[in-house]
Amino acid sequence: MTVTEHQILVFFLIWVRVSALFLSAPVFGTRGIPLLWKIGFSGLVGLLLYPVVEPTVPDIALEWWTVAVLVGREILAGVSIGLVLMLLFAAVVLAGEYIGMDMGFSMVQEFDPSFQSNISILGRFNNILAMLVFLLLDGHHLLLQAMALSYRTVPIGTWSLSQPAIHRIMAISGKIFAIGLQIAAPAVVTLFLTSVAMGIIARAVPQMNIFFVGFPLRIFAGLASLMLGLPLFLYVFKRLLEVFQSDVLYLLRVM
């Protein structure tokens, strides 16, 4: 069996879209996974998708500018799906930032390879926890399903950023702060009540060094609320994955 230039180009374009998704999405795109593994896994997924996608692709002119435009569109198609999931993970990290500031951990930061920036240790904790829950709830299966579905609704070379898609992405971005506050609400309320209690104790017992006692007490209250709030976190993140699924389906329809 001879392999034609058209078949090679189609496989290459499939590989480009899959690679763009895996490099931009959380979990798959983290620096903890070697680049060669990501490229190899993208090629494996591309091989699995090729028999379904190749018959639907018309003949493509082999001029370099045509190929360059197609590659650019495939990169944007993959990144569009990964961006939605990245925004949902950003809401989870933001919740950790809220809690960290209330606990006094705003100055304790470390580098997060997923977001390529310094975040608080609680933001990092929330991000790792979200990755584990994502895998536990088969979120990686949803991501692969979204990739396969994208070739049905957005065939190779047809990606375009429509106005409804822009509005939906902006709406998702705007909900990050609200979702982050909802996730952080139990810990934030607990820390607020702890501050109120410390204020009452300071007025009732002026001799007590409230700053010496208050800081470890706030840390204990914050960590305890995080531990007790894990079932709520699991429920909220499950709902976030449902939101991700509906948002991706909408974007694939309007692109």
KOLZA-980318 format. One line per 2 residues: number of its first residue (from 1); for each residue x, y, z of C-alpha. Coordinates in pm, 1 decimal. Each point is the difference from the previous one (the first is absolute). Example, Ala and Ser with C-alpha at 12.3 -4.5 7.8 and 13.67 -1.06 7.14 Angstrom:
1> 1230.0:-450.0:780.0; 137.0:344.0:-66.0
This chain:
1> 0.0:0.0:0.0; 140.6:335.1:-104.0
3> -24.3:301.6:227.0; -96.0:316.6:-184.7
5> 97.0:357.8:81.8; -364.9:72.6:78.6
7> -10.1:-273.7:265.3; 322.6:122.6:159.4
9> -132.5:357.8:9.7; -332.1:-105.9:153.1
11> 175.4:-198.3:273.2; 232.7:293.5:66.3
13> -294.8:238.9:38.1; -175.4:-242.9:236.4
15> 318.4:-26.6:204.0; 28.2:381.0:14.3
17> -352.0:42.6:142.0; 41.5:-279.3:255.5
19> 341.7:132.9:105.8; -137.7:352.6:39.6
21> -274.3:-132.7:227.1; 233.0:-208.6:216.1
23> 257.3:278.2:34.1; -261.1:259.6:101.8
25> -225.4:-211.1:224.4; 68.7:-60.5:371.1
27> 129.1:-342.2:109.6; 118.8:-90.0:-352.4
29> 185.8:328.3:-48.1; 185.7:5.8:331.2
31> 378.8:15.5:-12.4; 18.4:-311.6:214.0
33> -70.6:-202.4:-314.7; 300.3:-9.4:-239.0
35> -54.3:172.0:-333.7; 85.8:-313.9:-197.4
37> -273.0:-190.6:184.2; -253.4:268.6:-88.3
39> 105.6:-7.7:-364.9; -9.5:-379.1:-8.0
41> -340.4:-19.9:167.7; -134.0:265.0:-238.3
43> 125.0:-209.0:-291.1; -169.1:-310.3:143.4
45> -332.9:182.4:37.8; 47.4:138.3:-350.9
47> 42.9:-352.4:-136.6; -322.2:-108.8:170.7
49> -191.0:297.2:-142.3; 150.4:-21.6:-348.8
51> -225.5:-276.2:-146.0; -308.9:200.3:98.8
53> 123.9:345.8:-97.4; 191.3:-66.9:-323.6
55> -300.4:-94.6:-221.5; -173.4:329.4:90.5
57> 290.8:222.7:-108.0; -9.5:125.5:-360.9
59> 311.6:32.7:-212.2; 231.8:268.9:136.0
61> 226.0:215.2:-212.7; 361.9:-57.2:101.0
63> 109.3:364.6:-25.7; 191.1:105.9:310.0
65> -233.7:289.8:82.3; -303.2:-228.7:-11.0
67> 166.9:-247.6:233.8; 109.4:284.1:231.3
69> -357.5:130.7:28.5; -132.0:-350.4:68.5
71> 261.9:-59.4:269.1; -90.6:331.2:165.8
73> -369.0:-87.4:-0.4; 62.4:-346.1:144.0
75> 213.9:146.4:278.8; -275.1:248.1:89.5
77> -264.6:-274.4:-12.7; 192.3:-211.5:251.6
79> 89.2:294.1:223.8; -366.1:113.1:7.5
81> -103.2:-326.0:168.9; 294.6:2.2:238.9
83> -63.7:364.8:90.6; -348.5:-75.1:135.7
85> 137.7:-266.7:233.4; 289.7:224.6:101.8
87> -246.0:272.9:101.7; -187.7:-245.0:223.1
89> 325.4:-102.9:168.4; 83.7:369.0:42.0
91> -318.3:38.5:206.9; 115.4:-282.5:228.7
93> 343.8:158.5:40.9; -161.7:337.3:69.9
95> -198.3:-160.7:282.9; 329.4:-110.1:153.9
97> 132.9:354.8:-38.3; -303.2:138.4:186.7
99> 49.6:-245.5:286.7; 376.3:54.2:7.4
101> -38.6:376.1:36.0; -243.4:-42.9:289.9
103> 232.7:-247.0:173.4; 299.5:230.8:-37.3
105> 174.5:-209.0:-265.0; -2.4:267.5:-270.4
107> 379.0:38.3:23.3; 64.2:-376.3:-11.2
109> 5.3:-78.8:-370.7; 151.0:-257.1:-231.7
111> 26.3:-45.3:-374.6; -286.8:-187.0:-164.7
113> 103.5:-154.6:-334.8; -364.3:-30.2:-109.7
115> -52.6:377.7:0.0; 364.8:101.9:-42.8
117> -19.7:240.6:294.5; 45.0:22.4:375.3
119> -310.3:-84.4:202.0; -64.7:-53.1:369.9
121> 54.3:-343.9:146.9; -375.8:-41.5:47.7
123> -58.3:93.0:-363.3; 255.9:-264.5:-93.4
125> -170.0:-249.3:233.6; -338.3:70.0:-159.6
127> 148.3:-41.6:-347.1; 151.6:-340.0:83.9
129> -323.7:-106.4:169.4; -199.2:109.4:-306.0
131> 227.1:-206.9:-226.9; -52.8:-309.4:214.3
133> -377.0:49.9:9.6; 3.4:67.8:-375.6
135> 156.9:-340.7:-62.2; -220.7:-165.9:262.3
137> -315.7:126.3:-174.9; 128.3:-113.2:-343.8
139> 49.2:358.3:-111.9; 274.6:-116.4:-235.4
141> -264.1:-209.3:-178.6; -213.6:313.1:-43.9
143> 300.4:177.2:-148.0; 63.3:-278.1:-251.0
145> -370.9:-11.8:-87.9; 3.2:375.2:-59.5
147> 299.7:-40.1:-229.3; -169.7:-275.3:-202.5
149> -324.9:199.3:-18.1; 184.5:308.7:-120.9
151> 73.5:-169.0:-334.2; -371.6:-56.1:-53.9
153> -102.3:360.1:68.8; 323.6:177.8:-99.0
155> 162.4:-196.1:-285.5; 362.5:60.1:-90.3
157> 56.2:348.9:-138.8; -342.8:140.8:94.3
159> 74.1:150.2:344.7; -102.6:362.2:45.4
161> -55.4:215.8:308.6; -361.5:114.5:-23.3
163> -160.3:271.4:210.2; -209.2:-247.4:207.6
165> 318.2:-194.8:80.1; 174.3:318.4:116.5
167> -298.1:88.0:220.1; -3.5:-347.7:157.6
169> 374.5:6.7:74.0; -37.1:345.9:157.1
171> -294.3:-125.8:207.3; 205.7:-295.7:124.4
173> 287.3:234.6:87.9; -238.3:225.4:191.3
175> -128.1:-291.5:208.1; 347.7:-93.4:125.6
177> -14.6:238.0:297.8; -353.1:-103.7:99.3
179> 80.4:-371.9:-22.5; 323.9:48.6:192.6
181> -183.8:184.6:276.7; -264.6:-274.4:18.0
183> 267.6:-267.2:43.2; 182.1:206.9:262.4
185> -318.1:109.1:183.0; 4.8:-261.8:283.7
187> 361.9:75.2:90.1; -44.5:377.3:-40.3
189> -306.7:1.3:227.3; 181.3:-216.1:256.6
191> 298.8:234.6:1.5; -229.7:301.8:30.8
193> -170.0:-152.5:305.4; 344.4:-80.6:141.1
195> 98.6:365.5:-38.3; -319.9:109.4:175.1
197> 66.6:-244.1:285.2; 357.8:123.6:32.6
199> -124.6:358.8:16.2; -243.2:-87.6:278.6
201> 274.2:-183.4:192.6; 234.9:296.9:-41.9
203> -260.3:231.6:152.4; -84.9:-241.7:280.7
205> 361.8:-90.5:87.6; 220.6:301.0:-84.7
207> 305.7:-167.2:157.8; -0.1:-274.8:-263.7
209> 234.2:45.7:-296.6; -268.8:-56.9:-263.4
211> 245.8:19.4:-291.1; 211.0:-279.1:148.6
213> -305.6:-220.7:46.5; -202.2:113.7:-299.4
215> 236.6:-92.4:-282.8; 26.4:-375.0:76.0
217> -370.9:-2.2:83.1; -84.0:140.0:-344.2
219> 224.3:-258.6:-165.2; -168.3:-280.1:194.0
221> -349.4:132.4:-81.2; 85.4:37.8:-369.0
223> 150.0:-348.1:-35.8; -287.4:-155.9:194.8
225> -256.1:170.5:-224.5; 190.0:-121.1:-307.4
227> -5.5:-357.6:128.0; -367.8:9.5:95.4
229> -86.6:172.5:-327.9; 149.3:-270.8:-224.4
231> -341.6:-161.0:-71.9; -130.2:341.6:-105.7
233> 308.1:50.0:-218.6; -64.5:-335.5:-167.8
235> -363.1:95.2:-68.5; 86.7:345.8:-134.7
237> 277.2:-132.7:-223.6; -232.8:-265.6:-138.9
239> -241.5:278.4:-91.0; 288.5:192.1:-157.5
241> 73.8:-296.6:-226.4; -364.5:0.3:-108.4
243> 33.9:371.1:-76.2; 318.0:-74.0:-196.2
245> -181.8:-261.8:-206.4; -291.0:231.5:-84.1
247> 229.2:295.8:-74.2; 219.8:-204.8:-233.1
249> -303.4:-140.4:-183.1; -132.6:353.3:-46.6
251> 334.9:131.1:-125.2; 34.7:-287.4:-245.3
253> -345.9:77.7:-140.4; 63.5:371.7:-52.7
255> 360.8:-12.0:-126.6
